[in-house]
Amino acid sequence: MKNILMMLVALLTMSQSACSQKKESKDMNKVLVAYFSATGTTKGVAQQLAEVTGGTLHEIKPTQPYTDADLDWRDKQSRSSVEMQDKSSRPAITDKLTNMQDYDVVYVGFPIWWYTCPTIINTFMEAYDFKGKTVIPFATSGGSSIKKACEDLKVAYPDVTWKEGKLLNRATKKDLEDWVKK
């Protein structure tokens, strides 16, 4: 009888251990969907992506919001034009994450500006330690590809584990599900 009781206790202990290991492995892939959106287009995609991945949504907010005049790419003196011409530009951000260490996969979204990512993305990338994380860029654009943005990010942050980025203009929930599965 004593042996049977000891075996039952051992089985119960192993069962609880296996269950907690499953929960830990599931929690190990915590996802963050961080995005900068000047006009709301990238925000919409980021919201859908967070829903599809079950990830946490985080807006990369500039301390000084962009106005329509700031975003006028035809005006060489507009804020966005000046920032994009200055490779060292790092627009300040608010609402900094205090728990970046909790995430294993970070999707970083942005609109394409001048064929690459806005300099505020560099501010975000330099604000955190991405060691041990997988970072996946995504973007929206009126006509440019994401290729140069991805290349620029890989060059600027060679120690980051990058996965292939994707342009997600007019992406449906199904498109996002298919992409995330890959």
N, C-alpha and C positions, 0 to 999 in steps of 0.2 A: 504494500500500500504506500509506504514511504517513497519507494522508487517511482511509482506512478505519479505521485504528487510532485516529486522533483522534476520529472519529465514534463508535466503540464506547465510548471513554472518556467522551465527552460524554453518550451515552445512559445509560451506567451511572451517572454522576454525577446526572443528572436523575431516574433511577429511584429511587436511594437517597434523594434529596431529597424526592420525592413520598411515599415510604414513611414517612419521618420526619415529614412534615407530617401524614399521616393519623394516626400514632400520637399526635402532639401534640394534634390536634383531638379525638381520642378521650379523652385524658387531661385535656383542658381542662374537662370536665364532671364533675369529681370530686364525689362526693356524700357528705354527712355526714348520718347519722340520729341526732340527739341527742334524748334523752328523759329525762323525770323520771317515775318510777312509784312511787307510795306503796305500792301493794298488789300489783303485778305485772301488772295488766291492761294498762296502757299498754306495759309492757316487752314483752309477747308480740306486740303489734301492731308495735312498733318493730323487733323481731327479724325479723319477716316482711317489713317494709318494706325493711330493709337488704338482705335476701336478694333481693327483687324488683328493687331499684335497683342492686344491686352496690355499695352504699355502705358506708361505715365506720360501725359502731355505736358510740355514745358515751353512756354513762349520766351524766345530770346528778345527781350524788350530793350530798345535804346533808352538811355536816360532822357534824352531829348527826342521826342517822337518826330518822325519825318512828316513834313507838310507836302502838299502837292508841288509847291515851288521847289522844295528840296529834292524832289524826285524827277524834276524836269531834265532828262538826259540831253536835251538839245541845248540847254544853257550850260556853257562851260564853267560858269561860276556857281552853279547850284551845289548844294551840299553834297549830294550823291556823286556828282561829277568830280568835285574836289577830293572827296574821300577816295574815290576809285583811282584817281591819278597819283595819289600818295600811297605807295606800297607800305609805308609804316603807319598809316592811319588805323587807329583802333577806337572806334566809337564806344563810349562807355555804355555798359548795360546795367539794368536793375534786376531785382528778383533773382539774385544768384542762388543756385542750388546749394544746399548744405549737405546733401546726401548722395553726391555723385558716386561715391564708393559703393553704393548699393546696386548699381546697374552694371550689367555685363555687355549688353548690346545697346548702342546709341545710334539712332537715326538722326541725322542732322539735315534739316530742310531749309531751303532758301530760294528766293527768286534769282534768276541769272541776271547779273548786271555786267555789262561790258564783257560778255562771254565767260564770266567767272562768277565766283560767289562774292557777295558784298563783304566789305572789310569787317563788318560787325561779326561775321562768322569767325574771323581770326581772333577777335576779342573773346568769343566764346571758347574756341579751341585752346587758347592760352590761359584761360581762367581755371582749368581743371586738369587733373592727372588722368590720362586715358590709358595708362599702363594696364594691360590685361583685359582691355575692353575691345570689342569689335565695333567699328564705326562705319556707318553706311550712309552716304550722302543721297539726298533726293532733292529735286528742284522743279520749279515751274518756270516757264519762259514763253515770251511772245513769239520767239522764232529761233532762239539759239539752242544748241545742244548742251548737255552737261559735261561733255568730254573734257574740255579745257579746265573747268572748275575742279573736276576730280583729279586731273593731273597736277594742278596748282596746289591742291590740298595735300597730295602725296609728297610733293617736293617740300612744301613748307613744314610738314609734320611727318617726317619719315619713320619715326618710332611708333606711330599709331598703326594698329592693325586695321587696314581699310578693306572693305568689300566693295564690289562694283556698285557704283551709283546709278540712279535711274531718273530720267525726266518723267514726271508724272502729270503732264498736262491732261486734263479731262479724264483722269484715271477713275475707273469704276471700282466699287468695292471688290468685285471679282478680279479685276486687274491687280489690285493690291494684294489680295489673298494669294494669287498665283505667284507674284513677285516675292512675297515674304516666304513662301514655301521653298523657293530656290535658295 
